[in-house]
Amino acid sequence: MSKKCTFLYDDFSDRLMISNKKDSDKIIGSVAILNLIIDFNSEHKIVNIELKKASDYLKSLKINPAILNKLTSAEIVSKQCRDGYIIYFILQAGEIIEKIPYNIYSQKQILLN
């Protein structure tokens, strides 16, 4: 289930961007949810995701935000659960791996395959 992703953390704007977009993917839409921006392809799959105020979000989960400046790998995994979806940011800095959850609650179904 692991996908090859590109990533960038901009410490000036405190934004983490992760992309698993292929050259053949066509972005058909984006959605902004709180401090997330998610881009979808024509198959309604996430191809890009941006987490604004990333260090603040990690601090709120008691995770050391220093990992953001030392990233060697990053990926996104999403799945439907109960009344919404959960997105995991899987961040790796050398031997350190953090699985960061982000819950999205919705009264209507959202396509986030």
JOJO-V914913 format. One record per residue. N is the residue number from 0. RES is the residue in one letter. SS is DSSP state (~ for helix, > for strand, _ for the rest). OMEGA is omega in whole degrees, -180 to 180 (none if undefined). D_FIRST is the distance of its C-alpha to the first C-alpha in Angstrom with 2 decimals. Layout:
n:N res:RES ss:SS omega:OMEGA d_first:D_FIRST
n:N res:RES ss:SS omega:OMEGA d_first:D_FIRST
//
This chain:
n:0 res:M ss:_ omega:180 d_first:0.00
n:1 res:S ss:_ omega:-179 d_first:3.79
n:2 res:K ss:_ omega:176 d_first:6.41
n:3 res:K ss:_ omega:-177 d_first:10.03
n:4 res:C ss:_ omega:169 d_first:12.11
n:5 res:T ss:> omega:-176 d_first:15.84
n:6 res:F ss:> omega:177 d_first:17.64
n:7 res:L ss:> omega:170 d_first:21.24
n:8 res:Y ss:> omega:177 d_first:23.16
n:9 res:D ss:> omega:-176 d_first:26.73
n:10 res:D ss:_ omega:178 d_first:28.85
n:11 res:F ss:_ omega:180 d_first:31.85
n:12 res:S ss:_ omega:-180 d_first:30.33
n:13 res:D ss:_ omega:180 d_first:27.85
n:14 res:R ss:> omega:175 d_first:24.90
n:15 res:L ss:> omega:179 d_first:21.29
n:16 res:M ss:> omega:178 d_first:19.60
n:17 res:I ss:> omega:-179 d_first:15.95
n:18 res:S ss:> omega:170 d_first:15.05
n:19 res:N ss:_ omega:-179 d_first:12.24
n:20 res:K ss:_ omega:175 d_first:15.01
n:21 res:K ss:_ omega:178 d_first:15.64
n:22 res:D ss:_ omega:-178 d_first:19.33
n:23 res:S ss:_ omega:-179 d_first:19.34
n:24 res:D ss:_ omega:174 d_first:18.14
n:25 res:K ss:_ omega:179 d_first:21.15
n:26 res:I ss:> omega:-178 d_first:21.23
n:27 res:I ss:> omega:180 d_first:23.14
n:28 res:G ss:> omega:178 d_first:23.44
n:29 res:S ss:> omega:176 d_first:23.01
n:30 res:V ss:> omega:175 d_first:23.60
n:31 res:A ss:> omega:180 d_first:25.03
n:32 res:I ss:> omega:-177 d_first:24.54
n:33 res:L ss:_ omega:-179 d_first:26.56
n:34 res:N ss:_ omega:177 d_first:25.42
n:35 res:L ss:> omega:167 d_first:22.23
n:36 res:I ss:> omega:-176 d_first:22.17
n:37 res:I ss:> omega:176 d_first:19.25
n:38 res:D ss:> omega:-179 d_first:19.27
n:39 res:F ss:> omega:175 d_first:17.95
n:40 res:N ss:> omega:-176 d_first:17.88
n:41 res:S ss:_ omega:176 d_first:19.76
n:42 res:E ss:_ omega:180 d_first:16.91
n:43 res:H ss:_ omega:177 d_first:16.98
n:44 res:K ss:_ omega:178 d_first:13.59
n:45 res:I ss:> omega:176 d_first:13.71
n:46 res:V ss:> omega:176 d_first:14.38
n:47 res:N ss:> omega:176 d_first:16.46
n:48 res:I ss:> omega:179 d_first:17.33
n:49 res:E ss:> omega:178 d_first:20.41
n:50 res:L ss:> omega:178 d_first:21.52
n:51 res:K ss:> omega:-178 d_first:25.31
n:52 res:K ss:_ omega:-175 d_first:27.23
n:53 res:A ss:~ omega:-178 d_first:24.18
n:54 res:S ss:~ omega:177 d_first:26.39
n:55 res:D ss:~ omega:179 d_first:28.21
n:56 res:Y ss:~ omega:179 d_first:25.08
n:57 res:L ss:~ omega:178 d_first:23.98
n:58 res:K ss:~ omega:-180 d_first:27.59
n:59 res:S ss:~ omega:178 d_first:27.66
n:60 res:L ss:_ omega:-179 d_first:24.90
n:61 res:K ss:_ omega:176 d_first:26.90
n:62 res:I ss:_ omega:-179 d_first:24.43
n:63 res:N ss:_ omega:-178 d_first:26.25
n:64 res:P ss:~ omega:178 d_first:25.71
n:65 res:A ss:~ omega:179 d_first:26.76
n:66 res:I ss:~ omega:-176 d_first:23.12
n:67 res:L ss:~ omega:-180 d_first:22.90
n:68 res:N ss:~ omega:-176 d_first:25.45
n:69 res:K ss:~ omega:-175 d_first:23.85
n:70 res:L ss:_ omega:173 d_first:20.20
n:71 res:T ss:_ omega:-180 d_first:18.73
n:72 res:S ss:> omega:175 d_first:15.12
n:73 res:A ss:> omega:177 d_first:13.62
n:74 res:E ss:> omega:178 d_first:10.51
n:75 res:I ss:> omega:176 d_first:10.23
n:76 res:V ss:> omega:178 d_first:8.26
n:77 res:S ss:> omega:176 d_first:10.52
n:78 res:K ss:> omega:178 d_first:11.62
n:79 res:Q ss:> omega:176 d_first:15.07
n:80 res:C ss:> omega:179 d_first:17.39
n:81 res:R ss:_ omega:-174 d_first:21.15
n:82 res:D ss:_ omega:180 d_first:23.05
n:83 res:G ss:> omega:-176 d_first:20.41
n:84 res:Y ss:> omega:173 d_first:17.01
n:85 res:I ss:> omega:177 d_first:15.43
n:86 res:I ss:> omega:175 d_first:13.74
n:87 res:Y ss:> omega:169 d_first:12.62
n:88 res:F ss:> omega:179 d_first:13.63
n:89 res:I ss:> omega:-174 d_first:12.32
n:90 res:L ss:> omega:179 d_first:15.31
n:91 res:Q ss:> omega:174 d_first:16.36
n:92 res:A ss:> omega:-174 d_first:19.99
n:93 res:G ss:_ omega:-179 d_first:20.72
n:94 res:E ss:_ omega:-178 d_first:20.23
n:95 res:I ss:> omega:178 d_first:19.92
n:96 res:I ss:> omega:177 d_first:16.60
n:97 res:E ss:> omega:176 d_first:16.94
n:98 res:K ss:> omega:-173 d_first:14.64
n:99 res:I ss:> omega:-179 d_first:16.71
n:100 res:P ss:> omega:172 d_first:16.73
n:101 res:Y ss:> omega:-177 d_first:18.32
n:102 res:N ss:> omega:175 d_first:19.61
n:103 res:I ss:> omega:179 d_first:20.84
n:104 res:Y ss:> omega:-178 d_first:23.39
n:105 res:S ss:_ omega:175 d_first:24.66
n:106 res:Q ss:_ omega:177 d_first:27.35
n:107 res:K ss:_ omega:-178 d_first:26.01
n:108 res:Q ss:_ omega:175 d_first:22.60
n:109 res:I ss:_ omega:178 d_first:20.57
n:110 res:L ss:_ omega:-180 d_first:17.94
n:111 res:L ss:_ omega:-174 d_first:14.86
n:112 res:N ss:_ omega:none d_first:11.97
//
